[in-house]
Amino acid sequence: MSFSIAGKTAVVTGAANGIGLAIARHFVDNGANVMFADMDEDRLTNECGEAQEDSATIRYFCGDLREKLTIANLLSATIDAFDRVDILINASRQMRPSDPLDPDDDSVSALLQQNLMTTLRVSQLFAKRMIKQSAEDGHDDRLAGSIVNLSSIAARRTHAHLLAYSVSSAAVDQATRSLAVALAAYRIRVNAVAFGSVMSDSLKGAIKDDAEMRADIIGHTPLSRIASPSEVAETVQFLASDGSGFMTGQILTIDGGRTLLDVVDKAAH
Protein backbone atom coordinates (compact mmCIF):
# COMPACT_ATOMS: atom_id res chain seq x y z
CA MET A 1 0.00 0.00 0.00
CA SER A 2 1.02 3.62 -0.53
CA PHE A 3 1.96 6.09 2.17
CA SER A 4 1.03 8.92 -0.21
CA ILE A 5 -1.42 11.62 0.86
CA ALA A 6 -1.11 13.55 -2.40
CA GLY A 7 -4.43 14.93 -3.57
CA LYS A 8 -6.14 14.21 -0.25
CA THR A 9 -7.80 16.97 1.73
CA ALA A 10 -6.68 17.26 5.34
CA VAL A 11 -7.82 19.48 8.18
CA VAL A 12 -5.23 20.11 10.90
CA THR A 13 -6.40 21.77 14.12
CA GLY A 14 -3.90 23.53 16.35
CA ALA A 15 -2.01 24.35 13.16
CA ALA A 16 -0.68 27.79 14.04
CA ASN A 17 2.08 26.60 16.34
CA GLY A 18 4.32 23.73 17.33
CA ILE A 19 3.59 20.18 16.31
CA GLY A 20 0.28 21.03 14.65
CA LEU A 21 2.04 23.53 12.40
CA ALA A 22 4.78 21.00 11.59
CA ILE A 23 2.16 18.43 10.59
CA ALA A 24 0.25 20.89 8.43
CA ARG A 25 3.43 22.01 6.64
CA HIS A 26 4.52 18.41 6.14
CA PHE A 27 1.17 17.52 4.58
CA VAL A 28 1.40 20.48 2.20
CA ASP A 29 4.93 19.44 1.21
CA ASN A 30 3.61 15.94 0.47
CA GLY A 31 0.90 17.09 -1.90
CA ALA A 32 -2.21 17.31 0.30
CA ASN A 33 -4.78 20.10 0.32
CA VAL A 34 -4.57 21.45 3.86
CA MET A 35 -6.88 23.56 6.00
CA PHE A 36 -4.86 25.12 8.82
CA ALA A 37 -7.22 25.69 11.80
CA ASP A 38 -6.42 27.51 15.03
CA MET A 39 -7.65 30.31 17.26
CA ASP A 40 -4.39 32.29 16.99
CA GLU A 41 -5.28 34.55 14.08
CA ASP A 42 -1.99 36.45 14.04
CA ARG A 43 0.09 33.29 13.76
CA LEU A 44 -2.22 31.82 11.14
CA THR A 45 -1.98 34.99 9.08
CA ASN A 46 1.80 35.03 9.36
CA GLU A 47 2.08 31.36 8.41
CA CYS A 48 -0.60 31.11 5.74
CA GLY A 49 -1.64 34.57 4.60
CA GLU A 50 0.63 34.90 1.57
CA ALA A 51 0.72 31.15 0.95
CA GLN A 52 -3.06 31.03 0.67
CA GLU A 53 -2.97 33.66 -2.05
CA ASP A 54 -0.25 31.84 -3.98
CA SER A 55 -1.38 28.24 -3.55
CA ALA A 56 -4.61 26.41 -4.30
CA THR A 57 -3.74 23.78 -1.71
CA ILE A 58 -3.54 25.97 1.43
CA ARG A 59 -6.37 27.59 3.35
CA TYR A 60 -6.68 28.71 6.95
CA PHE A 61 -9.51 29.11 9.43
CA CYS A 62 -9.49 31.03 12.70
CA GLY A 63 -11.86 30.21 15.55
CA ASP A 64 -12.35 28.69 18.98
CA LEU A 65 -13.11 25.02 18.38
CA ARG A 66 -14.51 24.63 21.87
CA GLU A 67 -17.63 26.25 20.35
CA LYS A 68 -19.90 23.94 18.34
CA LEU A 69 -20.80 26.66 15.81
CA THR A 70 -17.11 27.23 15.11
CA ILE A 71 -16.66 23.53 14.32
CA ALA A 72 -19.57 23.68 11.88
CA ASN A 73 -18.07 26.78 10.27
CA LEU A 74 -14.71 25.02 9.93
CA LEU A 75 -16.34 22.14 8.08
CA SER A 76 -18.21 24.54 5.80
CA ALA A 77 -15.03 26.47 5.03
CA THR A 78 -13.21 23.24 4.19
CA ILE A 79 -15.95 22.05 1.84
CA ASP A 80 -16.12 25.47 0.19
CA ALA A 81 -12.38 25.43 -0.41
CA PHE A 82 -11.76 21.80 -1.37
CA ASP A 83 -15.20 20.16 -1.88
CA ARG A 84 -14.42 17.29 0.53
CA VAL A 85 -12.42 16.15 3.55
CA ASP A 86 -10.44 12.90 3.70
CA ILE A 87 -8.20 13.34 6.74
CA LEU A 88 -8.68 15.00 10.12
CA ILE A 89 -5.73 15.65 12.42
CA ASN A 90 -6.79 16.71 15.91
CA ALA A 91 -3.65 18.54 17.05
CA SER A 92 -5.39 21.27 19.06
CA ARG A 93 -4.27 20.61 22.62
CA GLN A 94 -3.11 22.37 25.74
CA MET A 95 -0.84 21.48 28.64
CA ARG A 96 -0.80 23.33 31.91
CA PRO A 97 0.23 22.45 35.48
CA SER A 98 -2.42 21.70 38.06
CA ASP A 99 -2.56 21.41 41.84
CA PRO A 100 -3.88 17.94 42.72
CA LEU A 101 -4.79 19.05 46.25
CA ASP A 102 -6.64 22.26 45.41
CA PRO A 103 -10.41 21.70 45.09
CA ASP A 104 -10.75 25.10 43.41
CA ASP A 105 -8.28 24.24 40.65
CA ASP A 106 -10.36 23.87 37.48
CA SER A 107 -7.53 22.48 35.35
CA VAL A 108 -9.07 19.02 34.97
CA SER A 109 -12.35 20.34 33.61
CA ALA A 110 -10.58 22.94 31.46
CA LEU A 111 -8.23 20.44 29.83
CA LEU A 112 -10.97 17.87 29.36
CA GLN A 113 -12.92 20.56 27.52
CA GLN A 114 -9.92 21.62 25.42
CA ASN A 115 -8.17 18.31 24.78
CA LEU A 116 -10.98 15.75 24.90
CA MET A 117 -14.24 17.49 24.00
CA THR A 118 -12.80 19.53 21.15
CA THR A 119 -11.23 16.39 19.66
CA LEU A 120 -14.45 14.43 20.13
CA ARG A 121 -16.83 17.04 18.68
CA VAL A 122 -14.67 17.85 15.68
CA SER A 123 -14.30 14.12 14.98
CA GLN A 124 -18.04 13.50 15.22
CA LEU A 125 -18.98 16.25 12.78
CA PHE A 126 -16.22 15.50 10.28
CA ALA A 127 -16.94 11.77 10.41
CA LYS A 128 -20.53 12.48 9.36
CA ARG A 129 -19.20 14.35 6.34
CA MET A 130 -16.85 11.48 5.47
CA ILE A 131 -19.75 9.02 5.69
CA LYS A 132 -21.86 11.22 3.39
CA GLN A 133 -19.01 11.52 0.88
CA SER A 134 -18.48 7.78 0.84
CA ALA A 135 -22.16 7.15 0.09
CA GLU A 136 -22.06 9.71 -2.72
CA ASP A 137 -18.85 8.26 -4.17
CA GLY A 138 -20.36 4.77 -4.21
CA HIS A 139 -17.04 3.04 -3.47
CA ASP A 140 -17.91 0.43 -0.86
CA ASP A 141 -14.44 -1.10 -0.95
CA ARG A 142 -12.46 2.06 -0.20
CA LEU A 143 -11.60 3.68 3.11
CA ALA A 144 -13.90 6.61 3.74
CA GLY A 145 -11.52 8.63 5.88
CA SER A 146 -8.84 8.73 8.52
CA ILE A 147 -8.80 10.56 11.85
CA VAL A 148 -5.57 10.96 13.82
CA ASN A 149 -5.55 12.37 17.35
CA LEU A 150 -2.54 13.78 19.17
CA SER A 151 -2.07 12.42 22.66
CA SER A 152 0.81 12.12 25.11
CA ILE A 153 2.75 9.56 27.09
CA ALA A 154 1.37 11.47 30.09
CA ALA A 155 -1.68 9.23 29.68
CA ARG A 156 0.44 6.37 31.04
CA ARG A 157 2.96 8.18 33.23
CA THR A 158 2.14 10.22 36.28
CA HIS A 159 3.44 13.54 37.57
CA ALA A 160 1.97 15.26 40.60
CA HIS A 161 1.55 18.61 38.87
CA LEU A 162 0.33 17.26 35.53
CA LEU A 163 -2.77 15.51 36.83
CA ALA A 164 -5.14 17.40 34.53
CA TYR A 165 -2.99 16.86 31.46
CA SER A 166 -2.58 13.16 32.23
CA VAL A 167 -6.31 12.67 32.73
CA SER A 168 -7.20 14.49 29.52
CA SER A 169 -4.57 12.55 27.55
CA ALA A 170 -5.88 9.24 28.86
CA ALA A 171 -9.39 10.35 27.91
CA VAL A 172 -8.23 11.13 24.35
CA ASP A 173 -6.71 7.64 24.11
CA GLN A 174 -9.94 5.98 25.17
CA ALA A 175 -12.03 8.21 22.90
CA THR A 176 -9.74 7.14 20.04
CA ARG A 177 -10.42 3.46 20.72
CA SER A 178 -14.16 3.99 21.17
CA LEU A 179 -14.53 6.05 18.00
CA ALA A 180 -12.49 3.47 16.09
CA VAL A 181 -15.04 0.81 16.95
CA ALA A 182 -18.02 3.10 16.32
CA LEU A 183 -16.76 4.25 12.91
CA ALA A 184 -15.26 0.99 11.63
CA ALA A 185 -18.55 0.00 9.98
CA TYR A 186 -18.33 3.20 7.92
CA ARG A 187 -14.70 2.45 6.92
CA ILE A 188 -13.32 5.41 8.86
CA ARG A 189 -10.16 4.68 10.80
CA VAL A 190 -9.30 6.44 14.08
CA ASN A 191 -5.80 6.27 15.57
CA ALA A 192 -3.60 8.42 17.79
CA VAL A 193 0.02 9.39 18.29
CA ALA A 194 1.26 9.64 21.87
CA PHE A 195 4.58 11.43 22.08
CA GLY A 196 7.17 12.26 24.68
CA SER A 197 9.53 15.21 24.43
CA VAL A 198 9.48 16.90 21.02
CA MET A 199 11.63 19.89 20.08
CA SER A 200 8.78 22.33 19.60
CA ASP A 201 9.32 26.07 19.87
CA SER A 202 8.06 26.04 23.46
CA LEU A 203 10.42 23.27 24.56
CA LYS A 204 13.30 24.84 22.65
CA GLY A 205 12.72 28.05 24.56
CA ALA A 206 12.40 26.25 27.89
CA ILE A 207 15.68 24.35 27.61
CA LYS A 208 17.68 27.11 25.92
CA ASP A 209 18.99 28.42 29.23
CA ASP A 210 18.30 25.31 31.30
CA ALA A 211 21.01 22.72 30.68
CA GLU A 212 19.78 20.68 33.63
CA MET A 213 16.30 20.31 32.14
CA ARG A 214 17.73 19.23 28.79
CA ALA A 215 20.02 16.71 30.47
CA ASP A 216 17.12 15.33 32.51
CA ILE A 217 14.97 14.78 29.42
CA ILE A 218 17.77 13.11 27.49
CA GLY A 219 18.81 11.08 30.54
CA HIS A 220 15.29 9.65 30.83
CA THR A 221 15.10 8.78 27.12
CA PRO A 222 16.84 5.54 26.09
CA LEU A 223 17.58 6.88 22.59
CA SER A 224 19.27 9.84 24.32
CA ARG A 225 17.76 12.65 22.26
CA ILE A 226 14.66 14.77 21.80
CA ALA A 227 12.41 14.07 18.82
CA SER A 228 12.01 16.57 16.00
CA PRO A 229 8.50 17.72 15.02
CA SER A 230 9.05 16.17 11.59
CA GLU A 231 9.27 12.71 13.16
CA VAL A 232 5.80 13.15 14.64
CA ALA A 233 4.52 14.52 11.32
CA GLU A 234 5.84 11.52 9.41
CA THR A 235 4.13 9.11 11.79
CA VAL A 236 0.89 11.05 11.46
CA GLN A 237 1.21 10.79 7.67
CA PHE A 238 1.59 7.02 7.97
CA LEU A 239 -1.60 6.78 10.03
CA ALA A 240 -3.45 9.06 7.61
CA SER A 241 -2.38 7.11 4.52
CA ASP A 242 -3.59 3.87 2.98
CA GLY A 243 -0.34 2.31 4.17
CA SER A 244 -1.97 1.85 7.59
CA GLY A 245 -5.25 0.73 6.05
CA PHE A 246 -5.78 -2.18 8.46
CA MET A 247 -4.95 -0.19 11.59
CA THR A 248 -7.59 1.41 13.77
CA GLY A 249 -7.94 2.17 17.45
CA GLN A 250 -4.16 2.17 17.92
CA ILE A 251 -2.09 4.56 20.03
CA LEU A 252 1.37 4.76 18.45
CA THR A 253 4.07 5.90 20.87
CA ILE A 254 6.91 8.19 19.80
CA ASP A 255 9.06 8.69 22.88
CA GLY A 256 12.50 7.24 22.21
CA GLY A 257 11.73 4.43 24.64
CA ARG A 258 10.91 6.72 27.56
CA THR A 259 7.82 4.81 28.69
CA LEU A 260 9.91 1.62 28.79
CA LEU A 261 12.29 2.90 31.46
CA ASP A 262 10.23 1.80 34.46
CA VAL A 263 9.93 -1.70 32.97
CA VAL A 264 13.66 -1.88 32.30
CA ASP A 265 14.55 -0.55 35.74
CA LYS A 266 12.27 -3.04 37.49
CA ALA A 267 13.64 -5.91 35.40
CA ALA A 268 17.19 -4.92 36.36
CA HIS A 269 16.33 -5.29 40.00
Stockholm file with secondary structure:
# STOCKHOLM 1.0

chainA/1-269         MSFSIAGKTAVVTGAANGIGLAIARHFVDNGANVMFADMDEDRLTNECGEAQEDSATIRYFCGDLREKLTIANLLSATIDAFDRVDILINASRQMRPSDPLDPDDDSVSALLQQNLMTTLRVSQLFAKRMIKQSAEDGHDDRLAGSIVNLSSIAARRTHAHLLAYSVSSAAVDQATRSLAVALAAYRIRVNAVAFGSVMSDSLKGAIKDDAEMRADIIGHTPLSRIASPSEVAETVQFLASDGSGFMTGQILTIDGGRTLLDVVDKAAH
#=GR chainA/1-269 SS CCCCCTTCEEEEESTTSHHHHHHHHHHHHTTCEEEEEESCHHHHHHHHHHHHHHCTTEEEEECCTTSHHHHHHHHHHHHHHHSCCCEEEECCCCCCCCCTTCTTCCHHHHHIIIIIIHHHHHHHHHHHHHHHHHHHHTCTTSCCEEEEEEEEGGGTSCCGGGHHHHHHHHHHHHHHHHHHHHHHTTTEEEEEEEECCBCCHHHHHHHHTCHHHHHHHHHTCTTCSCBCHHHHHHHHHHHHSGGGTTCCSCEEEESTTGGGHHHHHHHHC
#=GC SS_cons         CCCCCTTCEEEEESTTSHHHHHHHHHHHHTTCEEEEEESCHHHHHHHHHHHHHHCTTEEEEECCTTSHHHHHHHHHHHHHHHSCCCEEEECCCCCCCCCTTCTTCCHHHHHIIIIIIHHHHHHHHHHHHHHHHHHHHTCTTSCCEEEEEEEEGGGTSCCGGGHHHHHHHHHHHHHHHHHHHHHHTTTEEEEEEEECCBCCHHHHHHHHTCHHHHHHHHHTCTTCSCBCHHHHHHHHHHHHSGGGTTCCSCEEEESTTGGGHHHHHHHHC
//
